[in-house]
Amino acid sequence: MSHRSRAVGVLVAAGVALLTSIGGVAQAETGLPAPVAALLDSGSASLGSSAPVAPDAPRLTSVDNFRDVAGTGAGYVGTHGRHVNKGVFYRANAIVPNEADLATLAGLNLSTVYDLRTDDEVAQKQNVLPAGVVYKRIPILSGNINEMLGKIKAPEDAVTMMEDMNRSFVTGEVERAKFAELLTAMANTDGAQVFHCTAGKDRTGWTTALLLSLAGASDSTIMEDYLLTNEYAKDSIAKNTEGIKRAFGDAYLNYIPLVSVQASFLQAGLDQVDTTYGSMDKYLTEGLGLSPETIGKLKAKLLG
């Protein structure tokens, strides 16, 4: 593989998380999102406030975008001021832990890991999981990524590509079917579960947005949680961004949006939900075809 071809693989892994040879890349934006604590409504803690709060998800150095969908502390605030349950759903980047982090993961008693990556991604960076954890592949995304990359001549083109990808989560038949498969499996599986892609920000970010929407989290909470990738993955962000600079020289600036988490990416998908279906509820029921039973099970896991 040529140096430039390998660099393209880096970009795909980071921005689109497809056809990768180096995974888990993300680009820190100027300024970090508000702390998770700012997203929590302490004034609503009277509902169930006497119940013990589950511990925060551990910070893993080798799987740096591993975190709890529910947030930290008491958990994000959802429907009727109830806090989202912690220790139920986790999100991550590729799970290739060092020995210490593998032991930490084993201590979480995970039941199932859902891998949303393509065959090429998995071949380049295979998961390493604790003993007894069920591994399920549900690859998401379609289309000719190389063709899309070839159209990037300026940073604005890369921004458009990322926004279009999030729109495809709403408009793409293949994408909708896979998200439906994922959410249905999560609803019907017991125990703590993890879902992830390569960088843990795009497919994983969209899945998290759907779960938090089901829990009744506010739009601002959903967006701030999405942007937290830039904080959690800042060490690998810096390392991999330098690699892209070396590979592309001055032209690397055209690709930086691909390795970023920007609000406009997620917002493009959310806006497409409103345009196509009118509401998130209809996207879930009509677009993904989720049954009332499946939605009820997910809400019970998130808030029960």
ZADO-1210 file (C-alpha; in nm, 4 decimals, padded with zeros to 6 digits):
<atoms>
<atom x="00.0000" y="00.0000" z="00.0000" code="MET" pos="1"/>
<atom x="00.1383" y="00.3445" z="-00.0915" code="SER" pos="2"/>
<atom x="00.1952" y="00.6149" z="00.1699" code="HIS" pos="3"/>
<atom x="-00.0882" y="00.8240" z="00.0273" code="ARG" pos="4"/>
<atom x="-00.3277" y="00.5284" z="00.0079" code="SER" pos="5"/>
<atom x="-00.2584" y="00.4498" z="00.3696" code="ARG" pos="6"/>
<atom x="-00.3271" y="00.8124" z="00.4600" code="ALA" pos="7"/>
<atom x="-00.6615" y="00.7960" z="00.2824" code="VAL" pos="8"/>
<atom x="-00.7360" y="00.4968" z="00.4987" code="GLY" pos="9"/>
<atom x="-00.6638" y="00.7101" z="00.8037" code="VAL" pos="10"/>
<atom x="-00.9077" y="00.9738" z="00.6866" code="LEU" pos="11"/>
<atom x="-01.1817" y="00.7230" z="00.6196" code="VAL" pos="12"/>
<atom x="-01.1357" y="00.5605" z="00.9583" code="ALA" pos="13"/>
<atom x="-01.1526" y="00.8952" z="01.1318" code="ALA" pos="14"/>
<atom x="-01.4228" y="01.0717" z="00.9382" code="GLY" pos="15"/>
<atom x="-01.6370" y="00.7993" z="00.7934" code="VAL" pos="16"/>
<atom x="-01.4834" y="00.4984" z="00.9712" code="ALA" pos="17"/>
<atom x="-01.4754" y="00.2891" z="00.6541" code="LEU" pos="18"/>
<atom x="-01.2004" y="00.1095" z="00.4588" code="LEU" pos="19"/>
<atom x="-00.9540" y="00.1966" z="00.7314" code="THR" pos="20"/>
<atom x="-00.5963" y="00.1033" z="00.7938" code="SER" pos="21"/>
<atom x="-00.5505" y="00.3273" z="01.0957" code="ILE" pos="22"/>
<atom x="-00.8578" y="00.3765" z="01.3160" code="GLY" pos="23"/>
<atom x="-00.9867" y="00.5854" z="01.5963" code="GLY" pos="24"/>
<atom x="-00.9011" y="00.9303" z="01.4644" code="VAL" pos="25"/>
<atom x="-01.0914" y="01.2447" z="01.5547" code="ALA" pos="26"/>
<atom x="-01.0038" y="01.6131" z="01.5407" code="GLN" pos="27"/>
<atom x="-01.0372" y="01.8435" z="01.8396" code="ALA" pos="28"/>
<atom x="-01.2270" y="02.1610" z="01.7645" code="GLU" pos="29"/>
<atom x="-01.1394" y="02.4984" z="01.9091" code="THR" pos="30"/>
<atom x="-01.2877" y="02.4969" z="02.2551" code="GLY" pos="31"/>
<atom x="-01.4354" y="02.2013" z="02.4391" code="LEU" pos="32"/>
<atom x="-01.8037" y="02.1338" z="02.4933" code="PRO" pos="33"/>
<atom x="-01.9581" y="02.2156" z="02.8282" code="ALA" pos="34"/>
<atom x="-01.8791" y="01.9695" z="03.1056" code="PRO" pos="35"/>
<atom x="-02.1191" y="01.6855" z="03.1451" code="VAL" pos="36"/>
<atom x="-02.2125" y="01.8165" z="03.4887" code="ALA" pos="37"/>
<atom x="-02.3591" y="02.1258" z="03.3264" code="ALA" pos="38"/>
<atom x="-02.6002" y="01.9077" z="03.1333" code="LEU" pos="39"/>
<atom x="-02.7522" y="01.7576" z="03.4459" code="LEU" pos="40"/>
<atom x="-03.0583" y="01.9191" z="03.6006" code="ASP" pos="41"/>
<atom x="-02.9927" y="01.8890" z="03.9717" code="SER" pos="42"/>
<atom x="-03.3223" y="02.0569" z="04.0427" code="GLY" pos="43"/>
<atom x="-03.5090" y="01.7478" z="03.9241" code="SER" pos="44"/>
<atom x="-03.3115" y="01.5077" z="04.1412" code="ALA" pos="45"/>
<atom x="-03.6040" y="01.4757" z="04.3806" code="SER" pos="46"/>
<atom x="-03.7461" y="01.2009" z="04.1623" code="LEU" pos="47"/>
<atom x="-03.5742" y="00.8877" z="04.2823" code="GLY" pos="48"/>
<atom x="-03.2981" y="01.0873" z="04.4485" code="SER" pos="49"/>
<atom x="-03.2740" y="00.8390" z="04.7351" code="SER" pos="50"/>
<atom x="-03.1622" y="00.5601" z="04.5005" code="ALA" pos="51"/>
<atom x="-02.7871" y="00.4941" z="04.4850" code="PRO" pos="52"/>
<atom x="-02.6137" y="00.6429" z="04.1825" code="VAL" pos="53"/>
<atom x="-02.4233" y="00.3969" z="03.9651" code="ALA" pos="54"/>
<atom x="-02.0518" y="00.4685" z="03.9232" code="PRO" pos="55"/>
<atom x="-01.9294" y="00.6603" z="03.6221" code="ASP" pos="56"/>
<atom x="-01.7910" y="00.4667" z="03.3279" code="ALA" pos="57"/>
<atom x="-01.4158" y="00.4182" z="03.3672" code="PRO" pos="58"/>
<atom x="-01.1837" y="00.6247" z="03.1531" code="ARG" pos="59"/>
<atom x="-00.9801" y="00.3915" z="02.9318" code="LEU" pos="60"/>
<atom x="-00.6497" y="00.5075" z="02.7880" code="THR" pos="61"/>
<atom x="-00.6494" y="00.2554" z="02.5022" code="SER" pos="62"/>
<atom x="-01.0213" y="00.2901" z="02.4178" code="VAL" pos="63"/>
<atom x="-01.0420" y="00.6592" z="02.4860" code="ASP" pos="64"/>
<atom x="-01.3930" y="00.7248" z="02.3548" code="ASN" pos="65"/>
<atom x="-01.5486" y="00.4640" z="02.5842" code="PHE" pos="66"/>
<atom x="-01.8282" y="00.6210" z="02.7892" code="ARG" pos="67"/>
<atom x="-02.1745" y="00.5705" z="02.9300" code="ASP" pos="68"/>
<atom x="-02.4675" y="00.6741" z="02.7113" code="VAL" pos="69"/>
<atom x="-02.6284" y="00.8082" z="03.0295" code="ALA" pos="70"/>
<atom x="-02.3457" y="01.0499" z="03.1012" code="GLY" pos="71"/>
<atom x="-02.1809" y="01.0964" z="03.4391" code="THR" pos="72"/>
<atom x="-02.2926" y="01.1806" z="03.7897" code="GLY" pos="73"/>
<atom x="-02.6647" y="01.1282" z="03.8334" code="ALA" pos="74"/>
<atom x="-02.7055" y="01.0712" z="03.4585" code="GLY" pos="75"/>
<atom x="-02.8600" y="01.2923" z="03.1946" code="TYR" pos="76"/>
<atom x="-03.2105" y="01.4193" z="03.2622" code="VAL" pos="77"/>
<atom x="-03.4843" y="01.2567" z="03.0567" code="GLY" pos="78"/>
<atom x="-03.8625" y="01.2301" z="03.0552" code="THR" pos="79"/>
<atom x="-04.0405" y="01.3856" z="03.3552" code="HIS" pos="80"/>
<atom x="-03.7080" y="01.4803" z="03.5135" code="GLY" pos="81"/>
<atom x="-03.5976" y="01.1208" z="03.5541" code="ARG" pos="82"/>
<atom x="-03.2289" y="01.0519" z="03.5120" code="HIS" pos="83"/>
<atom x="-03.1115" y="00.8120" z="03.2421" code="VAL" pos="84"/>
<atom x="-02.9890" y="00.4834" z="03.3886" code="ASN" pos="85"/>
<atom x="-02.6134" y="00.4367" z="03.3976" code="LYS" pos="86"/>
<atom x="-02.4356" y="00.1077" z="03.3403" code="GLY" pos="87"/>
<atom x="-02.6884" y="-00.0111" z="03.0798" code="VAL" pos="88"/>
<atom x="-02.5608" y="00.1107" z="02.7413" code="PHE" pos="89"/>
<atom x="-02.2024" y="00.2091" z="02.6680" code="TYR" pos="90"/>
<atom x="-02.0557" y="00.3616" z="02.3532" code="ARG" pos="91"/>
<atom x="-01.6973" y="00.3283" z="02.2307" code="ALA" pos="92"/>
<atom x="-01.4425" y="00.3455" z="01.9546" code="ASN" pos="93"/>
<atom x="-01.2727" y="00.0260" z="01.8360" code="ALA" pos="94"/>
<atom x="-01.2233" y="-00.1978" z="02.1384" code="ILE" pos="95"/>
<atom x="-00.8539" y="-00.2820" z="02.1305" code="VAL" pos="96"/>
<atom x="-00.7634" y="-00.2448" z="02.4984" code="PRO" pos="97"/>
<atom x="-00.4309" y="-00.2781" z="02.6719" code="ASN" pos="98"/>
<atom x="-00.4036" y="-00.5313" z="02.9533" code="GLU" pos="99"/>
<atom x="-00.5171" y="-00.2908" z="03.2262" code="ALA" pos="100"/>
<atom x="-00.8149" y="-00.1645" z="03.0287" code="ASP" pos="101"/>
<atom x="-00.9173" y="-00.5186" z="02.9368" code="LEU" pos="102"/>
<atom x="-00.9299" y="-00.6016" z="03.3073" code="ALA" pos="103"/>
<atom x="-01.1388" y="-00.2904" z="03.3682" code="THR" pos="104"/>
<atom x="-01.3825" y="-00.3904" z="03.0961" code="LEU" pos="105"/>
<atom x="-01.4085" y="-00.7377" z="03.2428" code="ALA" pos="106"/>
<atom x="-01.5137" y="-00.5790" z="03.5706" code="GLY" pos="107"/>
<atom x="-01.8176" y="-00.4183" z="03.4056" code="LEU" pos="108"/>
<atom x="-01.9786" y="-00.7590" z="03.3428" code="ASN" pos="109"/>
<atom x="-02.0685" y="-00.6728" z="02.9839" code="LEU" pos="110"/>
<atom x="-02.3091" y="-00.9061" z="02.8098" code="SER" pos="111"/>
<atom x="-02.2848" y="-00.8001" z="02.4444" code="THR" pos="112"/>
<atom x="-02.0751" y="-00.5860" z="02.2121" code="VAL" pos="113"/>
<atom x="-02.2189" y="-00.4587" z="01.8812" code="TYR" pos="114"/>
<atom x="-01.9593" y="-00.3791" z="01.6165" code="ASP" pos="115"/>
<atom x="-02.0926" y="-00.1349" z="01.3549" code="LEU" pos="116"/>
<atom x="-01.7796" y="-00.1412" z="01.1372" code="ARG" pos="117"/>
<atom x="-01.7360" y="-00.2743" z="00.7857" code="THR" pos="118"/>
<atom x="-01.5393" y="-00.5858" z="00.6957" code="ASP" pos="119"/>
<atom x="-01.2338" y="-00.3797" z="00.5972" code="ASP" pos="120"/>
<atom x="-01.2310" y="-00.1979" z="00.9281" code="GLU" pos="121"/>
<atom x="-01.2608" y="-00.5151" z="01.1321" code="VAL" pos="122"/>
<atom x="-00.9830" y="-00.6821" z="00.9346" code="ALA" pos="123"/>
<atom x="-00.7452" y="-00.3986" z="01.0179" code="GLN" pos="124"/>
<atom x="-00.8298" y="-00.3684" z="01.3880" code="LYS" pos="125"/>
<atom x="-01.0039" y="-00.6624" z="01.5489" code="GLN" pos="126"/>
<atom x="-01.1727" y="-00.6251" z="01.8857" code="ASN" pos="127"/>
<atom x="-01.0243" y="-00.7798" z="02.1994" code="VAL" pos="128"/>
<atom x="-01.3044" y="-00.8557" z="02.4437" code="LEU" pos="129"/>
<atom x="-01.3316" y="-00.9986" z="02.7948" code="PRO" pos="130"/>
<atom x="-01.4133" y="-01.3667" z="02.8167" code="ALA" pos="131"/>
<atom x="-01.7820" y="-01.4483" z="02.7911" code="GLY" pos="132"/>
<atom x="-01.8888" y="-01.1309" z="02.6088" code="VAL" pos="133"/>
<atom x="-02.1126" y="-01.1957" z="02.3063" code="VAL" pos="134"/>
<atom x="-01.9871" y="-01.0281" z="01.9890" code="TYR" pos="135"/>
<atom x="-02.2346" y="-00.9193" z="01.7186" code="LYS" pos="136"/>
<atom x="-02.1546" y="-00.7534" z="01.3872" code="ARG" pos="137"/>
<atom x="-02.4057" y="-00.5076" z="01.2437" code="ILE" pos="138"/>
<atom x="-02.2103" y="-00.3186" z="00.9742" code="PRO" pos="139"/>
<atom x="-02.3577" y="00.0198" z="00.8893" code="ILE" pos="140"/>
<atom x="-02.3012" y="00.2574" z="00.5948" code="LEU" pos="141"/>
<atom x="-02.3051" y="00.2104" z="00.2223" code="SER" pos="142"/>
<atom x="-02.1904" y="00.3981" z="-00.0860" code="GLY" pos="143"/>
<atom x="-01.8605" y="00.4568" z="-00.2635" code="ASN" pos="144"/>
<atom x="-01.6454" y="00.6279" z="-00.0015" code="ILE" pos="145"/>
<atom x="-01.3424" y="00.6615" z="-00.2307" code="ASN" pos="146"/>
<atom x="-01.5585" y="00.8465" z="-00.4812" code="GLU" pos="147"/>
<atom x="-01.6802" y="01.0835" z="-00.2109" code="MET" pos="148"/>
<atom x="-01.3260" y="01.1465" z="-00.0902" code="LEU" pos="149"/>
<atom x="-01.2207" y="01.2255" z="-00.4456" code="GLY" pos="150"/>
<atom x="-01.4654" y="01.5151" z="-00.4549" code="LYS" pos="151"/>
<atom x="-01.3007" y="01.6920" z="-00.1629" code="ILE" pos="152"/>
<atom x="-01.1092" y="01.9936" z="-00.2893" code="LYS" pos="153"/>
<atom x="-01.1645" y="02.2248" z="00.0082" code="ALA" pos="154"/>
<atom x="-01.2628" y="02.1977" z="00.3761" code="PRO" pos="155"/>
<atom x="-01.6193" y="02.2941" z="00.2863" code="GLU" pos="156"/>
<atom x="-01.6459" y="01.9825" z="00.0689" code="ASP" pos="157"/>
<atom x="-01.5472" y="01.7646" z="00.3632" code="ALA" pos="158"/>
<atom x="-01.8068" y="01.9327" z="00.5840" code="VAL" pos="159"/>
<atom x="-02.0717" y="01.8617" z="00.3230" code="THR" pos="160"/>
<atom x="-01.9623" y="01.4982" z="00.3045" code="MET" pos="161"/>
<atom x="-02.0018" y="01.4522" z="00.6789" code="MET" pos="162"/>
<atom x="-02.3392" y="01.6245" z="00.6840" code="GLU" pos="163"/>
<atom x="-02.4575" y="01.4087" z="00.3937" code="ASP" pos="164"/>
<atom x="-02.3463" y="01.0973" z="00.5789" code="MET" pos="165"/>
<atom x="-02.5630" y="01.1887" z="00.8766" code="ASN" pos="166"/>
<atom x="-02.8543" y="01.2603" z="00.6434" code="ARG" pos="167"/>
<atom x="-02.8081" y="00.9129" z="00.4968" code="SER" pos="168"/>
<atom x="-02.8823" y="00.7651" z="00.8397" code="PHE" pos="169"/>
<atom x="-03.2326" y="00.8994" z="00.7818" code="VAL" pos="170"/>
<atom x="-03.2802" y="00.8622" z="00.4069" code="THR" pos="171"/>
<atom x="-03.0790" y="00.5484" z="00.3297" code="GLY" pos="172"/>
<atom x="-03.2753" y="00.2251" z="00.3200" code="GLU" pos="173"/>
<atom x="-02.9723" y="00.0137" z="00.4091" code="VAL" pos="174"/>
<atom x="-02.8706" y="00.2413" z="00.6934" code="GLU" pos="175"/>
<atom x="-03.2212" y="00.2509" z="00.8415" code="ARG" pos="176"/>
<atom x="-03.2481" y="-00.1283" z="00.8294" code="ALA" pos="177"/>
<atom x="-02.9199" y="-00.1670" z="01.0164" code="LYS" pos="178"/>
<atom x="-03.0059" y="00.0864" z="01.2845" code="PHE" pos="179"/>
<atom x="-03.3394" y="-00.0923" z="01.3292" code="ALA" pos="180"/>
<atom x="-03.1567" y="-00.4238" z="01.3663" code="GLU" pos="181"/>
<atom x="-02.9223" y="-00.2721" z="01.6239" code="LEU" pos="182"/>
<atom x="-03.1892" y="-00.1082" z="01.8384" code="LEU" pos="183"/>
<atom x="-03.4104" y="-00.4169" z="01.8275" code="THR" pos="184"/>
<atom x="-03.1219" y="-00.6360" z="01.9415" code="ALA" pos="185"/>
<atom x="-03.0384" y="-00.3944" z="02.2218" code="MET" pos="186"/>
<atom x="-03.3994" y="-00.3914" z="02.3378" code="ALA" pos="187"/>
<atom x="-03.4131" y="-00.7700" z="02.3554" code="ASN" pos="188"/>
<atom x="-03.0736" y="-00.8365" z="02.5121" code="THR" pos="189"/>
<atom x="-03.0155" y="-00.8496" z="02.8869" code="ASP" pos="190"/>
<atom x="-02.7194" y="-00.7036" z="03.0705" code="GLY" pos="191"/>
<atom x="-02.4835" y="-00.4155" z="03.0018" code="ALA" pos="192"/>
<atom x="-02.4224" y="-00.3610" z="02.6304" code="GLN" pos="193"/>
<atom x="-02.1663" y="-00.1721" z="02.4211" code="VAL" pos="194"/>
<atom x="-02.1954" y="-00.0453" z="02.0641" code="PHE" pos="195"/>
<atom x="-01.9093" y="00.1035" z="01.8673" code="HIS" pos="196"/>
<atom x="-01.7602" y="00.1896" z="01.5299" code="CYS" pos="197"/>
<atom x="-01.3983" y="00.2845" z="01.4611" code="THR" pos="198"/>
<atom x="-01.3700" y="00.6348" z="01.6053" code="ALA" pos="199"/>
<atom x="-01.6895" y="00.6069" z="01.8104" code="GLY" pos="200"/>
<atom x="-01.8331" y="00.9310" z="01.6827" code="LYS" pos="201"/>
<atom x="-02.0519" y="00.9024" z="01.3697" code="ASP" pos="202"/>
<atom x="-02.2478" y="00.5772" z="01.3561" code="ARG" pos="203"/>
<atom x="-02.1987" y="00.5503" z="01.7304" code="THR" pos="204"/>
<atom x="-02.2948" y="00.9141" z="01.7778" code="GLY" pos="205"/>
<atom x="-02.6168" y="00.8702" z="01.5800" code="TRP" pos="206"/>
<atom x="-02.7122" y="00.5609" z="01.7778" code="THR" pos="207"/>
<atom x="-02.6526" y="00.7498" z="02.1012" code="THR" pos="208"/>
<atom x="-02.8668" y="01.0391" z="01.9806" code="ALA" pos="209"/>
<atom x="-03.1523" y="00.7959" z="01.9126" code="LEU" pos="210"/>
<atom x="-03.1244" y="00.6392" z="02.2573" code="LEU" pos="211"/>
<atom x="-03.1137" y="00.9749" z="02.4335" code="LEU" pos="212"/>
<atom x="-03.4119" y="01.0895" z="02.2280" code="SER" pos="213"/>
<atom x="-03.6022" y="00.7818" z="02.3438" code="LEU" pos="214"/>
<atom x="-03.5081" y="00.8705" z="02.7011" code="ALA" pos="215"/>
<atom x="-03.6485" y="01.2195" z="02.6554" code="GLY" pos="216"/>
<atom x="-03.3181" y="01.4056" z="02.6851" code="ALA" pos="217"/>
<atom x="-03.3161" y="01.7650" z="02.5634" code="SER" pos="218"/>
<atom x="-03.1796" y="01.8660" z="02.2238" code="ASP" pos="219"/>
<atom x="-02.8946" y="02.0517" z="02.3941" code="SER" pos="220"/>
<atom x="-02.7996" y="01.7466" z="02.5996" code="THR" pos="221"/>
<atom x="-02.7949" y="01.5269" z="02.2896" code="ILE" pos="222"/>
<atom x="-02.5733" y="01.7723" z="02.1039" code="MET" pos="223"/>
<atom x="-02.3334" y="01.8325" z="02.3901" code="GLU" pos="224"/>
<atom x="-02.2944" y="01.4587" z="02.4405" code="ASP" pos="225"/>
<atom x="-02.2177" y="01.4179" z="02.0700" code="TYR" pos="226"/>
<atom x="-01.9446" y="01.6821" z="02.0910" code="LEU" pos="227"/>
<atom x="-01.7788" y="01.5187" z="02.3916" code="LEU" pos="228"/>
<atom x="-01.5811" y="01.2979" z="02.1518" code="THR" pos="229"/>
<atom x="-01.3491" y="01.5953" z="02.1081" code="ASN" pos="230"/>
<atom x="-01.2686" y="01.5869" z="02.4787" code="GLU" pos="231"/>
<atom x="-01.2588" y="01.2140" z="02.5450" code="TYR" pos="232"/>
<atom x="-01.0439" y="01.1275" z="02.2434" code="ALA" pos="233"/>
<atom x="-00.8129" y="01.4281" z="02.2567" code="LYS" pos="234"/>
<atom x="-00.4914" y="01.2268" z="02.2994" code="ASP" pos="235"/>
<atom x="-00.5460" y="01.0032" z="01.9970" code="SER" pos="236"/>
<atom x="-00.6823" y="01.3049" z="01.8117" code="ILE" pos="237"/>
<atom x="-00.3533" y="01.4880" z="01.8418" code="ALA" pos="238"/>
<atom x="-00.1446" y="01.1849" z="01.7471" code="LYS" pos="239"/>
<atom x="-00.3423" y="01.0916" z="01.4383" code="ASN" pos="240"/>
<atom x="-00.3867" y="01.4469" z="01.3152" code="THR" pos="241"/>
<atom x="-00.0081" y="01.4770" z="01.3006" code="GLU" pos="242"/>
<atom x="00.0007" y="01.1665" z="01.0832" code="GLY" pos="243"/>
<atom x="-00.2441" y="01.3222" z="00.8396" code="ILE" pos="244"/>
<atom x="-00.0349" y="01.6383" z="00.8242" code="LYS" pos="245"/>
<atom x="00.2755" y="01.4379" z="00.7356" code="ARG" pos="246"/>
<atom x="00.0914" y="01.2442" z="00.4665" code="ALA" pos="247"/>
<atom x="-00.0857" y="01.5299" z="00.2893" code="PHE" pos="248"/>
<atom x="00.1270" y="01.8358" z="00.3581" code="GLY" pos="249"/>
<atom x="-00.0596" y="02.1634" z="00.3090" code="ASP" pos="250"/>
<atom x="-00.3526" y="01.9781" z="00.1546" code="ALA" pos="251"/>
<atom x="-00.4321" y="01.8119" z="00.4879" code="TYR" pos="252"/>
<atom x="-00.6488" y="02.1119" z="00.5772" code="LEU" pos="253"/>
<atom x="-00.9042" y="01.9998" z="00.3176" code="ASN" pos="254"/>
<atom x="-00.9604" y="01.6768" z="00.5120" code="TYR" pos="255"/>
<atom x="-00.9595" y="01.8001" z="00.8708" code="ILE" pos="256"/>
<atom x="-01.3423" y="01.8238" z="00.8897" code="PRO" pos="257"/>
<atom x="-01.3569" y="01.4485" z="00.8219" code="LEU" pos="258"/>
<atom x="-01.1746" y="01.3802" z="01.1458" code="VAL" pos="259"/>
<atom x="-01.3768" y="01.6327" z="01.3450" code="SER" pos="260"/>
<atom x="-01.6949" y="01.6241" z="01.5446" code="VAL" pos="261"/>
<atom x="-01.8889" y="01.9341" z="01.4517" code="GLN" pos="262"/>
<atom x="-02.2399" y="02.0257" z="01.5559" code="ALA" pos="263"/>
<atom x="-02.3493" y="02.0675" z="01.1959" code="SER" pos="264"/>
<atom x="-02.2870" y="01.6985" z="01.1248" code="PHE" pos="265"/>
<atom x="-02.5367" y="01.5654" z="01.3775" code="LEU" pos="266"/>
<atom x="-02.7722" y="01.8559" z="01.3184" code="GLN" pos="267"/>
<atom x="-02.7917" y="01.7681" z="00.9498" code="ALA" pos="268"/>
<atom x="-02.9263" y="01.4252" z="01.0420" code="GLY" pos="269"/>
<atom x="-03.1676" y="01.5644" z="01.3003" code="LEU" pos="270"/>
<atom x="-03.2970" y="01.8222" z="01.0524" code="ASP" pos="271"/>
<atom x="-03.3445" y="01.5468" z="00.7950" code="GLN" pos="272"/>
<atom x="-03.5569" y="01.3573" z="01.0482" code="VAL" pos="273"/>
<atom x="-03.7880" y="01.6589" z="01.0724" code="ASP" pos="274"/>
<atom x="-03.7958" y="01.7083" z="00.6963" code="THR" pos="275"/>
<atom x="-03.8649" y="01.3456" z="00.6062" code="THR" pos="276"/>
<atom x="-04.0716" y="01.2220" z="00.8985" code="TYR" pos="277"/>
<atom x="-04.1820" y="01.5275" z="01.0913" code="GLY" pos="278"/>
<atom x="-04.0589" y="01.3976" z="01.4264" code="SER" pos="279"/>
<atom x="-03.8132" y="01.1593" z="01.5866" code="MET" pos="280"/>
<atom x="-04.1015" y="00.9389" z="01.6997" code="ASP" pos="281"/>
<atom x="-04.2136" y="00.8855" z="01.3400" code="LYS" pos="282"/>
<atom x="-03.8569" y="00.8235" z="01.2247" code="TYR" pos="283"/>
<atom x="-03.8277" y="00.5480" z="01.4833" code="LEU" pos="284"/>
<atom x="-04.1635" y="00.3887" z="01.4057" code="THR" pos="285"/>
<atom x="-04.2029" y="00.4566" z="01.0313" code="GLU" pos="286"/>
<atom x="-03.8419" y="00.5015" z="00.9193" code="GLY" pos="287"/>
<atom x="-03.6850" y="00.2263" z="01.1269" code="LEU" pos="288"/>
<atom x="-04.0019" y="00.0258" z="01.1685" code="GLY" pos="289"/>
<atom x="-03.9547" y="-00.0236" z="01.5427" code="LEU" pos="290"/>
<atom x="-04.2531" y="-00.1803" z="01.7148" code="SER" pos="291"/>
<atom x="-04.4197" y="-00.0241" z="02.0205" code="PRO" pos="292"/>
<atom x="-04.2897" y="-00.3220" z="02.2171" code="GLU" pos="293"/>
<atom x="-03.9296" y="-00.2569" z="02.1129" code="THR" pos="294"/>
<atom x="-03.9576" y="00.1135" z="02.1926" code="ILE" pos="295"/>
<atom x="-04.1123" y="00.0321" z="02.5276" code="GLY" pos="296"/>
<atom x="-03.8300" y="-00.2070" z="02.6146" code="LYS" pos="297"/>
<atom x="-03.5661" y="00.0509" z="02.5249" code="LEU" pos="298"/>
<atom x="-03.7355" y="00.3199" z="02.7325" code="LYS" pos="299"/>
<atom x="-03.7618" y="00.0797" z="03.0254" code="ALA" pos="300"/>
<atom x="-03.3882" y="00.0078" z="03.0065" code="LYS" pos="301"/>
<atom x="-03.3069" y="00.3757" z="02.9808" code="LEU" pos="302"/>
<atom x="-03.5418" y="00.5065" z="03.2481" code="LEU" pos="303"/>
<atom x="-03.6922" y="00.2087" z="03.4336" code="GLY" pos="304"/>
</atoms>
